[in-house]
Amino acid sequence: MHSTSFVYFYSAWVYLHDRFTDNKRLQGEFAELVASRPERATLIEYERLLEVGQELSGDPLIGFELGKAIQLHDYGALGYLVETSKDLQQAITSLLHYDAIVADIGLAVFTSDSDNAKLTWQPKTPLGKQAILRNMTAWVSAARQLLRSTLSPNQLQLSFSVCDLELQRLQTWFGCPVS
């Protein structure tokens, strides 16, 4: 069964909870899961949280906002491993090797040559827009945190369409063309 670490799930829940503190739906629907703090949250629970987040915020790019807000500790033990990497190559190797510990929902493949690097991430099962946006944005956000820079990809290709206003938001933050 596809799942995320509870830490990864919980970081999204906290982000939404902090913005919608008196929302009984957010608190009630996930109260049992949050109180029990299981090791893993199912993909169904995770995607439901993102869906509720979109409904509450009215933001069609809430997954993008969640990804921008990611902190390395939101990856749990993997975050600490990445933070202590000697360079970006070692950090990427760790992320790729242990990615399923954080979120067993997609397969990441990294290739590089002397001038360029390419990260391809494919969901293992059909995923909603918000889960894809959070994941892709979080990868770039984590790299920027590690390098303490505004590193930008050359391009970002998504498997769903976005309107022009959404496209502009994505292109501004990623600093590259988005299609």
SEBA-653641 format. One record per residue: residue in three letters; y, z, x of N, C-alpha, C in turn. Coordinates in pm, 1 decimal. Layout:
// residues N
+------+----------+----------+----------+----------+----------+----------+----------+----------+----------+
! gumi !   nnorth !      nup !    neast !  canorth !     caup !   caeast !   cnorth !      cup !    ceast !
+------+----------+----------+----------+----------+----------+----------+----------+----------+----------+
!  ALA !        Y !        Z !        X !        Y !        Z !        X !        Y !        Z !        X !
...
+------+----------+----------+----------+----------+----------+----------+----------+----------+----------+
***
This chain:
// residues 179
+------+----------+----------+----------+----------+----------+----------+----------+----------+----------+
! gumi !   nnorth !      nup !    neast !  canorth !     caup !   caeast !   cnorth !      cup !    ceast !
+------+----------+----------+----------+----------+----------+----------+----------+----------+----------+
!  MET !   -117.9 !      0.0 !     83.2 !      0.0 !      0.0 !      0.0 !    125.2 !      0.0 !     88.4 !
!  HIS !    221.3 !    -80.6 !     55.1 !    345.2 !    -89.2 !    131.1 !    433.1 !     30.6 !     98.1 !
!  SER !    499.7 !     82.1 !    202.6 !    578.0 !    203.6 !    185.2 !    685.2 !    214.2 !    292.6 !
!  THR !    769.9 !    314.3 !    276.2 !    867.9 !    348.6 !    378.8 !    845.1 !    494.7 !    416.4 !
!  SER !    896.2 !    533.6 !    531.1 !    891.4 !    675.2 !    563.8 !    981.5 !    748.2 !    464.1 !
!  PHE !    950.9 !    872.1 !    438.3 !   1035.8 !    948.6 !    347.9 !   1177.2 !    959.1 !    406.0 !
!  VAL !   1188.9 !    972.3 !    537.0 !   1320.2 !    984.5 !    601.5 !   1406.0 !    862.2 !    570.6 !
!  TYR !   1347.6 !    744.0 !    578.1 !   1419.5 !    619.3 !    550.2 !   1460.6 !    613.2 !    402.7 !
!  PHE !   1367.8 !    647.9 !    314.6 !   1396.8 !    654.8 !    171.3 !   1508.7 !    756.0 !    145.7 !
!  TYR !   1493.4 !    873.1 !    204.6 !   1585.7 !    983.5 !    179.2 !   1727.1 !    951.7 !    227.2 !
!  SER !   1740.1 !    878.0 !    336.0 !   1874.3 !    842.2 !    383.0 !   1946.9 !    757.0 !    279.6 !
!  ALA !   1875.7 !    669.5 !    210.6 !   1936.4 !    590.0 !    103.2 !   1970.1 !    679.4 !    -16.1 !
!  TRP !   1879.3 !    771.2 !    -48.6 !   1902.9 !    863.0 !   -160.1 !   2026.7 !    949.1 !   -133.8 !
!  VAL !   2039.2 !   1000.8 !    -12.8 !   2155.0 !   1085.3 !     22.3 !   2284.0 !   1004.1 !     11.7 !
!  TYR !   2284.0 !    882.4 !     61.7 !   2402.6 !    796.2 !     53.7 !   2445.9 !    782.1 !    -92.3 !
!  LEU !   2351.1 !    751.9 !   -179.0 !   2383.7 !    733.7 !   -321.4 !   2420.3 !    866.5 !   -386.5 !
!  HIS !   2348.1 !    970.4 !   -354.3 !   2374.8 !   1103.0 !   -411.8 !   2515.7 !   1150.1 !   -375.6 !
!  ASP !   2558.1 !   1126.1 !   -253.4 !   2691.7 !   1166.6 !   -210.0 !   2801.5 !   1092.6 !   -285.5 !
!  ARG !   2774.0 !    972.1 !   -329.9 !   2873.0 !    892.5 !   -401.9 !   2867.3 !    912.2 !   -552.5 !
!  PHE !   2753.9 !    957.2 !   -602.2 !   2735.6 !    977.2 !   -746.9 !   2679.8 !   1116.5 !   -771.0 !
!  THR !   2753.5 !   1217.2 !   -725.8 !   2704.7 !   1355.7 !   -723.7 !   2665.1 !   1410.3 !   -859.3 !
!  ASP !   2734.2 !   1370.1 !   -965.2 !   2697.9 !   1425.4 !  -1095.1 !   2618.0 !   1328.0 !  -1179.9 !
!  ASN !   2550.7 !   1236.1 !  -1116.8 !   2469.3 !   1143.4 !  -1193.1 !   2330.2 !   1201.7 !  -1215.1 !
!  LYS !   2303.1 !   1238.8 !  -1338.3 !   2175.0 !   1301.6 !  -1372.4 !   2058.4 !   1204.4 !  -1357.3 !
!  ARG !   2084.9 !   1077.9 !  -1375.5 !   1977.9 !    978.7 !  -1362.9 !   1927.5 !    972.2 !  -1219.1 !
!  LEU !   2017.9 !    966.2 !  -1123.9 !   1979.4 !    960.4 !   -983.3 !   1906.1 !   1087.6 !   -943.0 !
!  GLN !   1960.2 !   1199.2 !   -985.4 !   1898.1 !   1327.1 !   -951.1 !   1765.6 !   1344.9 !  -1023.8 !
!  GLY !   1761.8 !   1313.7 !  -1151.2 !   1641.5 !   1336.4 !  -1230.5 !   1526.0 !   1243.9 !  -1198.3 !
!  GLU !   1554.2 !   1116.0 !  -1187.0 !   1447.9 !   1017.4 !  -1166.6 !   1374.4 !   1036.8 !  -1034.9 !
!  PHE !   1443.9 !   1089.2 !   -934.4 !   1384.1 !   1103.9 !   -802.2 !   1367.3 !   1249.7 !   -761.0 !
!  ALA !   1392.7 !   1341.6 !   -853.7 !   1390.7 !   1485.2 !   -822.4 !   1256.3 !   1530.4 !   -765.9 !
!  GLU !   1148.2 !   1490.0 !   -830.2 !   1015.3 !   1533.6 !   -785.8 !    982.9 !   1480.9 !   -646.0 !
!  LEU !   1013.5 !   1354.1 !   -624.1 !    986.8 !   1293.3 !   -493.5 !   1070.5 !   1360.7 !   -384.4 !
!  VAL !   1198.6 !   1380.4 !   -411.0 !   1287.3 !   1441.4 !   -312.1 !   1246.4 !   1585.7 !   -284.6 !
!  ALA !   1208.8 !   1657.8 !   -388.7 !   1168.1 !   1798.4 !   -371.3 !   1037.7 !   1810.6 !   -293.4 !
!  SER !    945.1 !   1718.6 !   -314.9 !    814.2 !   1729.0 !   -249.4 !    815.6 !   1679.3 !   -104.6 !
!  ARG !    915.8 !   1598.9 !    -69.6 !    929.4 !   1546.7 !     66.9 !    797.1 !   1495.9 !    124.8 !
!  PRO !    738.5 !   1395.7 !     59.2 !    612.6 !   1342.6 !    113.1 !    638.7 !   1269.5 !    244.8 !
!  GLU !    533.0 !   1240.8 !    315.0 !    547.9 !   1167.2 !    441.0 !    597.1 !   1024.8 !    416.0 !
!  ARG !    551.2 !    964.0 !    304.6 !    584.3 !    825.6 !    271.7 !    636.2 !    815.6 !    129.3 !
!  ALA !    720.3 !    715.5 !    106.3 !    763.6 !    678.2 !    -28.6 !    707.7 !    538.3 !    -53.3 !
!  THR !    653.7 !    515.2 !   -170.9 !    596.9 !    383.2 !   -198.8 !    708.2 !    279.4 !   -206.0 !
!  LEU !    671.6 !    154.9 !   -185.1 !    767.5 !     45.9 !   -196.9 !    826.4 !     44.0 !   -337.4 !
!  ILE !    745.8 !     73.8 !   -437.0 !    795.1 !     77.0 !   -575.2 !    905.0 !    182.8 !   -590.3 !
!  GLU !    883.1 !    300.8 !   -533.2 !    983.9 !    407.2 !   -540.8 !   1110.6 !    367.5 !   -465.1 !
!  TYR !   1092.4 !    309.1 !   -349.0 !   1206.2 !    267.5 !   -266.7 !   1288.5 !    159.6 !   -336.8 !
!  GLU !   1221.1 !     58.3 !   -387.4 !   1294.5 !    -48.9 !   -456.1 !   1359.7 !      2.2 !   -584.0 !
!  ARG !   1296.2 !     95.4 !   -650.9 !   1356.6 !    154.5 !   -771.4 !   1485.1 !    228.5 !   -734.9 !
!  LEU !   1483.5 !    302.0 !   -624.4 !   1604.4 !    370.9 !   -579.8 !   1717.0 !    271.4 !   -554.1 !
!  LEU !   1686.4 !    161.4 !   -488.8 !   1788.1 !     60.3 !   -459.6 !   1839.8 !     -4.3 !   -588.3 !
!  GLU !   1751.0 !    -23.7 !   -683.3 !   1789.5 !    -79.9 !   -813.2 !   1884.9 !     15.0 !   -886.2 !
!  VAL !   1851.8 !    143.0 !   -887.6 !   1938.6 !    242.7 !   -950.6 !   2072.7 !    247.0 !   -877.6 !
!  GLY !   2069.4 !    239.1 !   -744.9 !   2192.6 !    236.4 !   -666.8 !   2281.7 !    119.6 !   -704.1 !
!  GLN !   2222.1 !      3.9 !   -724.6 !   2301.0 !   -113.0 !   -765.0 !   2359.4 !    -92.6 !   -904.0 !
!  GLU !   2279.6 !    -38.6 !   -994.8 !   2328.5 !    -14.2 !  -1130.7 !   2442.7 !     87.0 !  -1131.4 !
!  LEU !   2428.5 !    195.2 !  -1057.1 !   2531.5 !    299.1 !  -1054.3 !   2660.5 !    251.2 !   -988.1 !
!  SER !   2645.9 !    177.7 !   -879.0 !   2763.0 !    134.8 !   -803.2 !   2828.3 !      9.5 !   -860.9 !
!  GLY !   2747.8 !    -71.6 !   -928.7 !   2798.5 !   -200.5 !   -974.6 !   2816.6 !   -298.4 !   -859.7 !
!  ASP !   2766.0 !   -262.9 !   -743.2 !   2782.3 !   -345.1 !   -624.1 !   2658.1 !   -432.3 !   -604.0 !
!  PRO !   2673.2 !   -564.5 !   -614.4 !   2558.4 !   -652.8 !   -595.1 !   2508.6 !   -656.5 !   -450.7 !
!  LEU !   2580.9 !   -589.5 !   -359.8 !   2540.7 !   -582.8 !   -219.5 !   2521.0 !   -437.9 !   -174.9 !
!  ILE !   2471.8 !   -352.9 !   -262.8 !   2454.9 !   -212.0 !   -226.4 !   2356.7 !   -196.5 !   -109.8 !
!  GLY !   2256.8 !   -281.1 !   -101.0 !   2164.2 !   -276.0 !     12.3 !   2236.4 !   -301.7 !    144.0 !
!  PHE !   2333.2 !   -390.3 !    141.3 !   2416.9 !   -419.6 !    257.1 !   2496.5 !   -295.1 !    296.9 !
!  GLU !   2554.8 !   -228.6 !    198.9 !   2632.0 !   -106.2 !    227.1 !   2541.2 !      2.8 !    283.4 !
!  LEU !   2422.1 !     15.4 !    229.3 !   2325.2 !    113.3 !    280.8 !   2285.2 !     80.2 !    424.8 !
!  GLY !   2267.6 !    -46.6 !    453.7 !   2232.7 !    -88.5 !    589.4 !   2344.3 !    -61.5 !    688.3 !
!  LYS !   2468.9 !    -83.0 !    646.0 !   2583.0 !    -55.6 !    734.1 !   2591.3 !     93.2 !    766.8 !
!  ALA !   2551.6 !    176.7 !    673.2 !   2562.6 !    322.0 !    689.8 !   2445.8 !    382.6 !    767.1 !
!  ILE !   2347.0 !    302.8 !    801.3 !   2227.1 !    355.8 !    868.0 !   2264.7 !    423.5 !    999.7 !
!  GLN !   2198.1 !    530.6 !   1027.7 !   2211.6 !    600.1 !   1155.6 !   2074.4 !    595.7 !   1221.6 !
!  LEU !   2070.8 !    597.5 !   1352.0 !   1942.3 !    587.3 !   1420.9 !   1845.4 !    696.9 !   1378.6 !
!  HIS !   1895.1 !    816.5 !   1347.4 !   1803.9 !    923.1 !   1304.5 !   1740.8 !    894.3 !   1167.8 !
!  ASP !   1795.8 !    797.9 !   1091.5 !   1735.9 !    758.6 !    963.9 !   1602.2 !    687.1 !    983.1 !
!  TYR !   1573.3 !    648.4 !   1105.5 !   1445.2 !    588.3 !   1139.5 !   1343.3 !    694.0 !   1181.2 !
!  GLY !   1381.5 !    822.2 !   1174.4 !   1290.7 !    930.1 !   1211.9 !   1262.7 !    928.0 !   1360.7 !
!  ALA !   1138.0 !    954.3 !   1397.8 !   1099.6 !    960.9 !   1538.8 !   1127.5 !    828.8 !   1610.3 !
!  LEU !   1113.1 !    717.7 !   1539.4 !   1141.6 !    587.8 !   1600.9 !   1288.3 !    578.4 !   1642.2 !
!  GLY !   1377.0 !    634.6 !   1563.4 !   1518.7 !    633.6 !   1598.0 !   1545.8 !    703.1 !   1729.8 !
!  TYR !   1480.6 !    816.2 !   1750.5 !   1498.7 !    888.9 !   1876.1 !   1438.1 !    811.4 !   1993.6 !
!  LEU !   1325.8 !    745.7 !   1971.1 !   1264.4 !    663.5 !   2074.4 !   1358.3 !    549.5 !   2114.3 !
!  VAL !   1417.9 !    486.1 !   2014.2 !   1509.9 !    375.7 !   2039.9 !   1634.6 !    425.4 !   2113.9 !
!  GLU !   1686.8 !    538.6 !   2071.0 !   1806.7 !    594.0 !   2135.1 !   1786.2 !    623.7 !   2283.4 !
!  THR !   1665.9 !    655.6 !   2320.0 !   1639.2 !    691.3 !   2460.1 !   1588.3 !    572.8 !   2542.0 !
!  SER !   1589.6 !    455.2 !   2484.1 !   1546.5 !    335.2 !   2557.3 !   1643.0 !    306.6 !   2671.1 !
!  LYS !   1589.4 !    250.1 !   2778.9 !   1673.4 !    221.9 !   2895.9 !   1764.5 !    101.3 !   2874.9 !
!  ASP !   1723.7 !      9.1 !   2784.3 !   1806.1 !   -107.7 !   2757.0 !   1767.8 !   -164.5 !   2620.0 !
!  LEU !   1841.3 !   -268.1 !   2578.4 !   1818.2 !   -326.5 !   2446.4 !   1677.8 !   -386.0 !   2435.9 !
!  GLN !   1628.5 !   -446.2 !   2541.5 !   1493.9 !   -503.8 !   2537.8 !   1389.7 !   -397.1 !   2507.1 !
!  GLN !   1397.4 !   -283.4 !   2573.0 !   1302.9 !   -175.4 !   2546.7 !   1320.1 !   -121.8 !   2404.0 !
!  ALA !   1443.2 !   -113.0 !   2358.3 !   1469.1 !    -65.8 !   2222.4 !   1408.1 !   -161.2 !   2119.9 !
!  ILE !   1427.0 !   -290.8 !   2140.0 !   1371.0 !   -390.2 !   2048.1 !   1219.2 !   -386.9 !   2051.3 !
!  THR !   1162.6 !   -374.6 !   2168.6 !   1016.9 !   -365.4 !   2181.0 !    964.1 !   -246.1 !   2101.5 !
!  SER !   1029.6 !   -132.9 !   2114.2 !    988.9 !    -13.5 !   2038.7 !   1004.2 !    -35.3 !   1888.5 !
!  LEU !   1118.3 !    -92.2 !   1848.7 !   1141.0 !   -118.2 !   1706.6 !   1033.6 !   -210.2 !   1648.8 !
!  LEU !   1001.6 !   -315.0 !   1721.2 !    901.5 !   -410.0 !   1672.9 !    762.9 !   -346.5 !   1667.3 !
!  HIS !    730.7 !   -269.1 !   1768.2 !    597.6 !   -209.8 !   1777.1 !    574.5 !   -102.8 !   1670.5 !
!  TYR !    677.6 !    -25.3 !   1642.2 !    661.6 !     89.0 !   1551.6 !    734.2 !     71.3 !   1418.3 !
!  ASP !    782.6 !    -48.5 !   1389.0 !    859.8 !    -73.2 !   1266.8 !    787.0 !    -27.7 !   1140.4 !
!  ALA !    657.1 !    -48.1 !   1133.3 !    580.0 !    -12.7 !   1013.1 !    580.2 !    137.6 !    987.2 !
!  ILE !    605.2 !    217.5 !   1090.4 !    614.0 !    362.4 !   1069.7 !    733.8 !    393.5 !    980.2 !
!  VAL !    842.5 !    320.6 !   1000.6 !    963.1 !    342.6 !    921.0 !    948.9 !    275.7 !    785.0 !
!  ALA !    915.2 !    148.9 !    785.2 !    903.2 !     74.8 !    659.9 !    796.9 !    -32.3 !    676.2 !
!  ASP !    683.9 !     -9.7 !    616.1 !    573.5 !   -104.7 !    621.7 !    590.0 !   -206.4 !    509.5 !
!  ILE !    699.7 !   -282.4 !    518.4 !    732.2 !   -375.8 !    410.0 !    756.4 !   -517.7 !    460.9 !
!  GLY !    760.0 !   -536.5 !    591.9 !    785.8 !   -669.2 !    645.7 !    732.1 !   -681.8 !    786.3 !
!  LEU !    734.9 !   -802.7 !    835.2 !    687.6 !   -831.6 !    970.5 !    803.2 !   -890.9 !   1049.4 !
!  ALA !    838.4 !   -825.7 !   1159.4 !    946.8 !   -872.6 !   1245.4 !    887.2 !   -940.1 !   1368.1 !
!  VAL !    946.9 !  -1052.1 !   1405.3 !    905.6 !  -1125.3 !   1525.1 !   1031.6 !  -1152.4 !   1606.7 !
!  PHE !   1024.0 !  -1119.6 !   1735.2 !   1137.7 !  -1137.5 !   1824.4 !   1100.2 !  -1238.0 !   1931.6 !
!  THR !   1186.9 !  -1337.1 !   1951.8 !   1168.9 !  -1433.7 !   2060.3 !   1302.2 !  -1446.3 !   2134.3 !
!  SER !   1293.9 !  -1480.4 !   2261.7 !   1418.5 !  -1498.4 !   2337.1 !   1397.4 !  -1595.6 !   2450.7 !
!  ASP !   1508.7 !  -1653.0 !   2493.8 !   1510.5 !  -1732.9 !   2615.9 !   1629.4 !  -1680.9 !   2696.8 !
!  SER !   1671.8 !  -1753.1 !   2795.9 !   1777.9 !  -1701.2 !   2882.9 !   1912.2 !  -1687.9 !   2812.3 !
!  ASP !   1932.9 !  -1763.0 !   2703.6 !   2063.6 !  -1761.0 !   2636.7 !   2063.3 !  -1697.4 !   2497.9 !
!  ASN !   1951.8 !  -1701.8 !   2429.7 !   1950.6 !  -1659.0 !   2290.2 !   1829.1 !  -1573.2 !   2258.8 !
!  ALA !   1846.6 !  -1493.4 !   2156.7 !   1736.7 !  -1413.6 !   2103.1 !   1730.1 !  -1441.4 !   1953.9 !
!  LYS !   1609.5 !  -1437.4 !   1900.5 !   1591.6 !  -1465.2 !   1758.0 !   1501.6 !  -1357.8 !   1698.7 !
!  LEU !   1549.6 !  -1299.0 !   1591.5 !   1471.5 !  -1202.1 !   1517.2 !   1444.1 !  -1261.1 !   1380.2 !
!  THR !   1317.4 !  -1272.5 !   1347.3 !   1277.2 !  -1320.6 !   1216.5 !   1207.6 !  -1205.6 !   1146.5 !
!  TRP !   1247.7 !  -1180.1 !   1023.9 !   1185.2 !  -1072.9 !    947.1 !   1141.0 !  -1130.0 !    813.4 !
!  GLN !   1012.0 !  -1119.5 !    786.9 !    954.8 !  -1171.2 !    662.8 !    892.4 !  -1055.8 !    584.7 !
!  PRO !    932.0 !  -1039.4 !    459.4 !    868.4 !   -936.2 !    377.1 !    718.7 !   -963.5 !    363.2 !
!  LYS !    638.5 !   -856.1 !    359.3 !    493.8 !   -869.6 !    341.9 !    457.7 !   -900.1 !    197.4 !
!  THR !    547.7 !   -867.7 !    107.9 !    529.8 !   -890.1 !    -34.6 !    667.2 !   -925.5 !    -89.6 !
!  PRO !    675.5 !   -993.4 !   -200.9 !    809.3 !  -1024.7 !   -253.1 !    893.2 !   -897.1 !   -266.8 !
!  LEU !   1013.0 !   -903.2 !   -211.3 !   1104.1 !   -788.9 !   -215.0 !   1232.1 !   -826.8 !   -286.2 !
!  GLY !   1296.1 !   -726.0 !   -342.4 !   1425.8 !   -746.4 !   -404.6 !   1534.0 !   -767.3 !   -300.8 !
!  LYS !   1641.5 !   -823.4 !   -345.2 !   1757.5 !   -854.3 !   -262.0 !   1807.7 !   -731.3 !   -186.3 !
!  GLN !   1811.8 !   -616.0 !   -252.7 !   1870.0 !   -496.8 !   -190.5 !   1786.6 !   -447.2 !    -72.1 !
!  ALA !   1656.0 !   -451.8 !    -84.4 !   1569.4 !   -408.2 !     26.0 !   1585.6 !   -500.6 !    146.3 !
!  ILE !   1595.0 !   -629.6 !    121.6 !   1614.0 !   -726.2 !    230.1 !   1749.7 !   -705.1 !    295.8 !
!  LEU !   1852.9 !   -689.7 !    212.9 !   1986.9 !   -668.2 !    268.4 !   1993.9 !   -540.8 !    352.1 !
!  ARG !   1934.9 !   -433.1 !    301.5 !   1940.4 !   -308.7 !    378.5 !   1870.0 !   -326.5 !    512.5 !
!  ASN !   1754.3 !   -387.6 !    510.3 !   1677.5 !   -403.0 !    633.2 !   1751.5 !   -488.6 !    735.7 !
!  MET !   1798.1 !   -604.4 !    694.6 !   1863.6 !   -694.6 !    788.8 !   1993.4 !   -634.1 !    842.2 !
!  THR !   2068.9 !   -571.4 !    755.0 !   2194.6 !   -509.6 !    797.4 !   2167.8 !   -391.8 !    889.8 !
!  ALA !   2064.9 !   -314.8 !    859.1 !   2031.5 !   -198.1 !    941.5 !   1991.3 !   -240.3 !   1083.0 !
!  TRP !   1920.7 !   -351.2 !   1096.7 !   1882.8 !   -399.3 !   1231.2 !   2008.3 !   -424.5 !   1314.6 !
!  VAL !   2106.1 !   -492.2 !   1256.9 !   2228.8 !   -523.2 !   1331.1 !   2309.6 !   -395.6 !   1354.9 !
!  SER !   2318.4 !   -311.2 !   1254.9 !   2391.5 !   -185.3 !   1269.2 !   2331.4 !    -99.6 !   1380.8 !
!  ALA !   2199.7 !    -91.2 !   1385.2 !   2132.4 !    -12.6 !   1489.4 !   2159.7 !    -70.9 !   1627.7 !
!  ALA !   2154.9 !   -203.1 !   1640.1 !   2182.8 !   -266.9 !   1769.5 !   2326.6 !   -239.5 !   1812.5 !
!  ARG !   2419.8 !   -243.2 !   1717.7 !   2559.9 !   -215.2 !   1750.4 !   2576.5 !    -70.6 !   1795.6 !
!  GLN !   2505.8 !     20.5 !   1731.3 !   2513.4 !    160.9 !   1772.0 !   2456.7 !    179.8 !   1912.5 !
!  LEU !   2343.8 !    116.6 !   1938.2 !   2281.2 !    129.0 !   2069.8 !   2370.2 !     75.4 !   2180.9 !
!  LEU !   2430.3 !    -38.0 !   2155.1 !   2511.6 !   -103.8 !   2257.5 !   2656.6 !    -57.8 !   2256.4 !
!  ARG !   2690.4 !     18.9 !   2154.3 !   2830.1 !     61.1 !   2135.7 !   2921.6 !    -60.6 !   2142.7 !
!  SER !   2883.9 !   -161.3 !   2063.8 !   2960.0 !   -286.3 !   2062.7 !   2961.4 !   -344.9 !   1922.5 !
!  THR !   3032.0 !   -453.9 !   1909.8 !   3037.0 !   -526.0 !   1783.1 !   2950.5 !   -651.4 !   1790.5 !
!  LEU !   2838.6 !   -639.4 !   1859.6 !   2742.8 !   -748.9 !   1870.8 !   2726.7 !   -819.3 !   1736.1 !
!  SER !   2727.8 !   -951.2 !   1739.0 !   2709.0 !  -1029.1 !   1616.5 !   2600.4 !  -1132.6 !   1637.1 !
!  PRO !   2521.3 !  -1155.2 !   1532.9 !   2424.2 !  -1264.5 !   1542.2 !   2497.0 !  -1399.1 !   1542.5 !
!  ASN !   2425.9 !  -1504.1 !   1580.6 !   2482.4 !  -1638.9 !   1572.4 !   2478.8 !  -1690.5 !   1429.4 !
!  GLN !   2378.0 !  -1646.1 !   1355.5 !   2365.4 !  -1684.3 !   1214.8 !   2269.0 !  -1589.7 !   1144.9 !
!  LEU !   2281.4 !  -1584.6 !   1013.7 !   2190.8 !  -1505.1 !    931.1 !   2148.2 !  -1591.7 !    813.9 !
!  GLN !   2018.0 !  -1605.5 !    798.7 !   1965.3 !  -1683.2 !    686.9 !   1890.6 !  -1588.2 !    594.6 !
!  LEU !   1926.9 !  -1591.2 !    467.4 !   1865.8 !  -1504.8 !    367.7 !   1778.0 !  -1587.2 !    274.8 !
!  SER !   1684.8 !  -1520.7 !    210.5 !   1589.9 !  -1589.7 !    122.1 !   1634.5 !  -1587.4 !    -23.4 !
!  PHE !   1760.3 !  -1556.3 !    -48.3 !   1814.3 !  -1553.8 !   -183.8 !   1958.3 !  -1601.6 !   -177.8 !
!  SER !   2014.4 !  -1637.6 !   -292.4 !   2152.5 !  -1684.2 !   -291.9 !   2249.0 !  -1571.2 !   -322.9 !
!  VAL !   2369.7 !  -1590.4 !   -278.2 !   2478.0 !  -1497.2 !   -305.4 !   2599.7 !  -1578.4 !   -348.9 !
!  CYS !   2688.0 !  -1516.7 !   -425.2 !   2809.9 !  -1586.6 !   -466.9 !   2907.6 !  -1592.9 !   -349.0 !
!  ASP !   3014.9 !  -1667.7 !   -365.3 !   3110.9 !  -1687.6 !   -256.2 !   3173.5 !  -1556.5 !   -209.4 !
!  LEU !   3206.3 !  -1466.5 !   -301.4 !   3267.4 !  -1338.2 !   -264.2 !   3169.8 !  -1253.4 !   -183.1 !
!  GLU !   3042.8 !  -1250.6 !   -225.3 !   2939.6 !  -1177.5 !   -151.3 !   2918.9 !  -1240.0 !    -13.5 !
!  LEU !   2916.7 !  -1371.4 !    -10.3 !   2899.4 !  -1443.9 !    116.1 !   3011.2 !  -1408.0 !    214.1 !
!  GLN !   3134.2 !  -1400.6 !    164.1 !   3247.7 !  -1365.6 !    250.3 !   3234.0 !  -1224.0 !    306.1 !
!  ARG !   3191.7 !  -1128.4 !    222.3 !   3170.1 !   -990.9 !    269.5 !   3066.6 !   -987.1 !    381.3 !
!  LEU !   2955.9 !  -1057.6 !    360.5 !   2849.3 !  -1060.6 !    460.4 !   2895.4 !  -1126.1 !    589.8 !
!  GLN !   2962.0 !  -1239.9 !    578.9 !   3006.5 !  -1312.4 !    698.3 !   3109.4 !  -1231.7 !    777.0 !
!  THR !   3196.4 !  -1161.3 !    706.7 !   3297.5 !  -1080.1 !    775.4 !   3231.6 !   -970.3 !    856.7 !
!  TRP !   3137.3 !   -898.4 !    798.4 !   3074.9 !   -787.8 !    870.6 !   2979.4 !   -837.1 !    978.8 !
!  PHE !   2895.1 !   -934.3 !    946.1 !   2799.1 !   -983.7 !   1045.9 !   2869.3 !  -1064.2 !   1155.5 !
!  GLY !   2984.6 !  -1121.0 !   1124.0 !   3058.9 !  -1197.3 !   1224.4 !   2995.5 !  -1331.3 !   1256.5 !
!  CYS !   2929.3 !  -1389.2 !   1156.9 !   2862.1 !  -1516.6 !   1179.3 !   2842.8 !  -1586.9 !   1045.2 !
!  PRO !   2806.9 !  -1715.4 !   1050.1 !   2773.8 !  -1783.2 !    925.6 !   2649.2 !  -1722.3 !    860.2 !
!  VAL !   2653.2 !  -1712.9 !    727.7 !   2539.6 !  -1660.5 !    650.2 !   2501.9 !  -1767.0 !    549.4 !
!  SER !   2375.0 !  -1796.9 !    542.2 !   2328.4 !  -1895.4 !    443.2 !   2207.5 !  -1840.5 !    371.3 !
+------+----------+----------+----------+----------+----------+----------+----------+----------+----------+
***
